[in-house]
Amino acid sequence: MVRKSAKKTGNPKATAHSEPSTPHDDPLSTPHANTLSNQDPDGVTRQLFSLTPQVTAEELLNMREEAKRKHDALVNDLLVKQEKASTDLRNEFQTALVKNASHLEAQTASWNR
């Protein structure tokens, strides 16, 4: 825990400074060298990272395989959607070509009368 104290300078805007109340509050004398910590403004230390394994190698392998399955499923889904969009676009283009060809034939026929 960190104590806050301010010097009496006669200045109403005097700023407080922090003084470590115990050696454990000093970030340079951390008793747990295997953890990366961050000290917030209130002096409470939060653990951000621990070198202690939280999962087994088998669990990591299962997580990796599951992630690969999900990735492959997403890729396949995107390929199906891309193929459908391509087919839809091709059909739309062909329909437009047929309409234009019909319009040109009708225009040509009207000129030839």
GROMACS elastic network, one bead per residue, 0.5 to 0.9 nm:
[ bonds ]
;  ai    aj funct       b0    kb
    1    20     6  0.70790   500
    1    21     6  0.61135   500
    1    22     6  0.71792   500
    1    24     6  0.83777   500
    1    25     6  0.60048   500
    1    42     6  0.79969   500
    1    43     6  0.55113   500
    1    44     6  0.66295   500
    1    45     6  0.88059   500
    2    18     6  0.62148   500
    2    19     6  0.60013   500
    2    20     6  0.51287   500
    2    21     6  0.54618   500
    2    22     6  0.80260   500
    2    25     6  0.67823   500
    2    42     6  0.73602   500
    2    43     6  0.53645   500
    2    44     6  0.83148   500
    3    17     6  0.85036   500
    3    18     6  0.59914   500
    3    19     6  0.57347   500
    3    20     6  0.66806   500
    3    21     6  0.61668   500
    3    43     6  0.86202   500
    4    16     6  0.60553   500
    4    17     6  0.59361   500
    4    18     6  0.51145   500
    4    19     6  0.67464   500
    5    15     6  0.86265   500
    5    16     6  0.53646   500
    5    17     6  0.58972   500
    5    18     6  0.67741   500
    5    19     6  0.77779   500
    6     9     6  0.86778   500
    6    14     6  0.66787   500
    6    15     6  0.61541   500
    6    17     6  0.63785   500
    6    18     6  0.89598   500
    7    10     6  0.87462   500
    7    14     6  0.70639   500
    7    15     6  0.79668   500
    7    16     6  0.75651   500
    7    17     6  0.88313   500
    8    11     6  0.75283   500
    8    12     6  0.89196   500
    8    14     6  0.76138   500
    9    12     6  0.81048   500
    9    14     6  0.70014   500
   10    13     6  0.87570   500
   10    14     6  0.79799   500
   11    14     6  0.54697   500
   12    15     6  0.88865   500
   18    43     6  0.88480   500
   19    25     6  0.89473   500
   19    26     6  0.88565   500
   20    23     6  0.68834   500
   20    24     6  0.81680   500
   20    25     6  0.54893   500
   20    26     6  0.59114   500
   20    43     6  0.89205   500
   21    24     6  0.83527   500
   21    25     6  0.67250   500
   21    26     6  0.84988   500
   22    25     6  0.55210   500
   22    26     6  0.72904   500
   23    26     6  0.54546   500
   23    27     6  0.86134   500
   23    29     6  0.65402   500
   23    30     6  0.80632   500
   24    27     6  0.72770   500
   24    28     6  0.88032   500
   24    29     6  0.64385   500
   24    30     6  0.59390   500
   24    31     6  0.68979   500
   25    28     6  0.86841   500
   25    29     6  0.79068   500
   25    30     6  0.77233   500
   25    39     6  0.87671   500
   25    43     6  0.73999   500
   25    44     6  0.84796   500
   25    45     6  0.80785   500
   26    29     6  0.55386   500
   26    30     6  0.68096   500
   27    30     6  0.55002   500
   27    37     6  0.81981   500
   27    38     6  0.84726   500
   27    39     6  0.77516   500
   29    32     6  0.88353   500
   29    33     6  0.89014   500
   30    33     6  0.63517   500
   30    35     6  0.89286   500
   30    37     6  0.88821   500
   31    34     6  0.89681   500
   32    35     6  0.59127   500
   32    36     6  0.86244   500
   33    36     6  0.77166   500
   34    49     6  0.88320   500
   34    50     6  0.66282   500
   34    51     6  0.59683   500
   34    52     6  0.80082   500
   35    47     6  0.69918   500
   35    48     6  0.76883   500
   35    49     6  0.58879   500
   35    51     6  0.64440   500
   35    52     6  0.86386   500
   36    46     6  0.89512   500
   36    47     6  0.64890   500
   36    48     6  0.59599   500
   36    49     6  0.53254   500
   36    50     6  0.67101   500
   36    51     6  0.86905   500
   37    45     6  0.64792   500
   37    46     6  0.58443   500
   37    48     6  0.56071   500
   37    49     6  0.71649   500
   38    44     6  0.85714   500
   38    45     6  0.59132   500
   38    46     6  0.56803   500
   38    47     6  0.67876   500
   38    48     6  0.69087   500
   39    42     6  0.79260   500
   39    43     6  0.58190   500
   39    44     6  0.58930   500
   39    46     6  0.64355   500
   39    47     6  0.89846   500
   40    43     6  0.54828   500
   40    44     6  0.57779   500
   40    45     6  0.65259   500
   40    46     6  0.75864   500
   41    44     6  0.75377   500
   42    45     6  0.87955   500
   47    50     6  0.73429   500
   49    52     6  0.89217   500
   50    53     6  0.77622   500
   50    54     6  0.87171   500
   51    54     6  0.87134   500
   53    56     6  0.72573   500
   55    58     6  0.81546   500
   55    59     6  0.60613   500
   55    60     6  0.67209   500
   56    59     6  0.51479   500
   56    60     6  0.63112   500
   56    61     6  0.86725   500
   57    60     6  0.50126   500
   57    61     6  0.61650   500
   57    62     6  0.86264   500
   58    61     6  0.50394   500
   58    62     6  0.61844   500
   58    63     6  0.85732   500
   59    62     6  0.50248   500
   59    63     6  0.60843   500
   59    64     6  0.85521   500
   60    63     6  0.50025   500
   60    64     6  0.61226   500
   60    65     6  0.86167   500
   61    64     6  0.50472   500
   61    65     6  0.61776   500
   61    66     6  0.85740   500
   62    65     6  0.51059   500
   62    66     6  0.60893   500
   62    67     6  0.85267   500
   63    66     6  0.51110   500
   63    67     6  0.61021   500
   63    68     6  0.85988   500
   64    67     6  0.50805   500
   64    68     6  0.61792   500
   64    69     6  0.86752   500
   65    68     6  0.50431   500
   65    69     6  0.62139   500
   65    70     6  0.86625   500
   66    69     6  0.50749   500
   66    70     6  0.62112   500
   66    71     6  0.85337   500
   67    70     6  0.51076   500
   67    71     6  0.60458   500
   67    72     6  0.85559   500
   68    72     6  0.60355   500
   68    73     6  0.84980   500
   69    72     6  0.51312   500
   69    73     6  0.61166   500
   69    74     6  0.86185   500
   70    73     6  0.50779   500
   70    74     6  0.61860   500
   70    75     6  0.86344   500
   71    74     6  0.51364   500
   71    75     6  0.61866   500
   71    76     6  0.86139   500
   72    75     6  0.50636   500
   72    76     6  0.61044   500
   72    77     6  0.85162   500
   73    76     6  0.51215   500
   73    77     6  0.60818   500
   73    78     6  0.86008   500
   74    77     6  0.50260   500
   74    78     6  0.61531   500
   74    79     6  0.85931   500
   75    78     6  0.51089   500
   75    79     6  0.61653   500
   75    80     6  0.86863   500
   76    79     6  0.50346   500
   76    80     6  0.62242   500
   76    81     6  0.86286   500
   77    80     6  0.51911   500
   77    81     6  0.62392   500
   77    82     6  0.85610   500
   78    81     6  0.50348   500
   78    82     6  0.59535   500
   78    83     6  0.85003   500
   79    83     6  0.60778   500
   79    84     6  0.85502   500
   80    83     6  0.51455   500
   80    84     6  0.61820   500
   80    85     6  0.85880   500
   81    84     6  0.50832   500
   81    85     6  0.60619   500
   81    86     6  0.84636   500
   82    85     6  0.50820   500
   82    86     6  0.60250   500
   82    87     6  0.85349   500
   83    86     6  0.50044   500
   83    87     6  0.60909   500
   83    88     6  0.85190   500
   84    87     6  0.50375   500
   84    88     6  0.60267   500
   84    89     6  0.84705   500
   85    88     6  0.50111   500
   85    89     6  0.60179   500
   85    90     6  0.84648   500
   86    89     6  0.50880   500
   86    90     6  0.60535   500
   86    91     6  0.85604   500
   87    90     6  0.50170   500
   87    91     6  0.60995   500
   87    92     6  0.85125   500
   88    91     6  0.51187   500
   88    92     6  0.60974   500
   88    93     6  0.85441   500
   89    93     6  0.60354   500
   89    94     6  0.85345   500
   90    93     6  0.50568   500
   90    94     6  0.61253   500
   90    95     6  0.85635   500
   91    94     6  0.50851   500
   91    95     6  0.60914   500
   91    96     6  0.85828   500
   92    95     6  0.50912   500
   92    96     6  0.62122   500
   92    97     6  0.86553   500
   93    96     6  0.50941   500
   93    97     6  0.62057   500
   93    98     6  0.87098   500
   94    98     6  0.61957   500
   94    99     6  0.86185   500
   95    98     6  0.51574   500
   95    99     6  0.62186   500
   95   100     6  0.86059   500
   96    99     6  0.50961   500
   96   100     6  0.60923   500
   96   101     6  0.85023   500
   97   100     6  0.50703   500
   97   101     6  0.59993   500
   97   102     6  0.84937   500
   98   101     6  0.50278   500
   98   102     6  0.60646   500
   98   103     6  0.84830   500
   99   102     6  0.50882   500
   99   103     6  0.60728   500
   99   104     6  0.85797   500
  100   104     6  0.60726   500
  100   105     6  0.85354   500
  101   104     6  0.50446   500
  101   105     6  0.61191   500
  101   106     6  0.85692   500
  102   105     6  0.50784   500
  102   106     6  0.61518   500
  102   107     6  0.85291   500
  103   106     6  0.51168   500
  103   107     6  0.60862   500
  103   108     6  0.85349   500
  104   108     6  0.59547   500
  104   109     6  0.84067   500
  105   108     6  0.50588   500
  105   109     6  0.60130   500
  105   110     6  0.85762   500
  106   109     6  0.50556   500
  106   110     6  0.62199   500
  106   111     6  0.87347   500
  107   110     6  0.51712   500
  107   111     6  0.63636   500
  107   112     6  0.87710   500
  108   111     6  0.51275   500
  108   112     6  0.62585   500
  108   113     6  0.89225   500
  109   112     6  0.51427   500
  109   113     6  0.65385   500
  110   113     6  0.54719   500
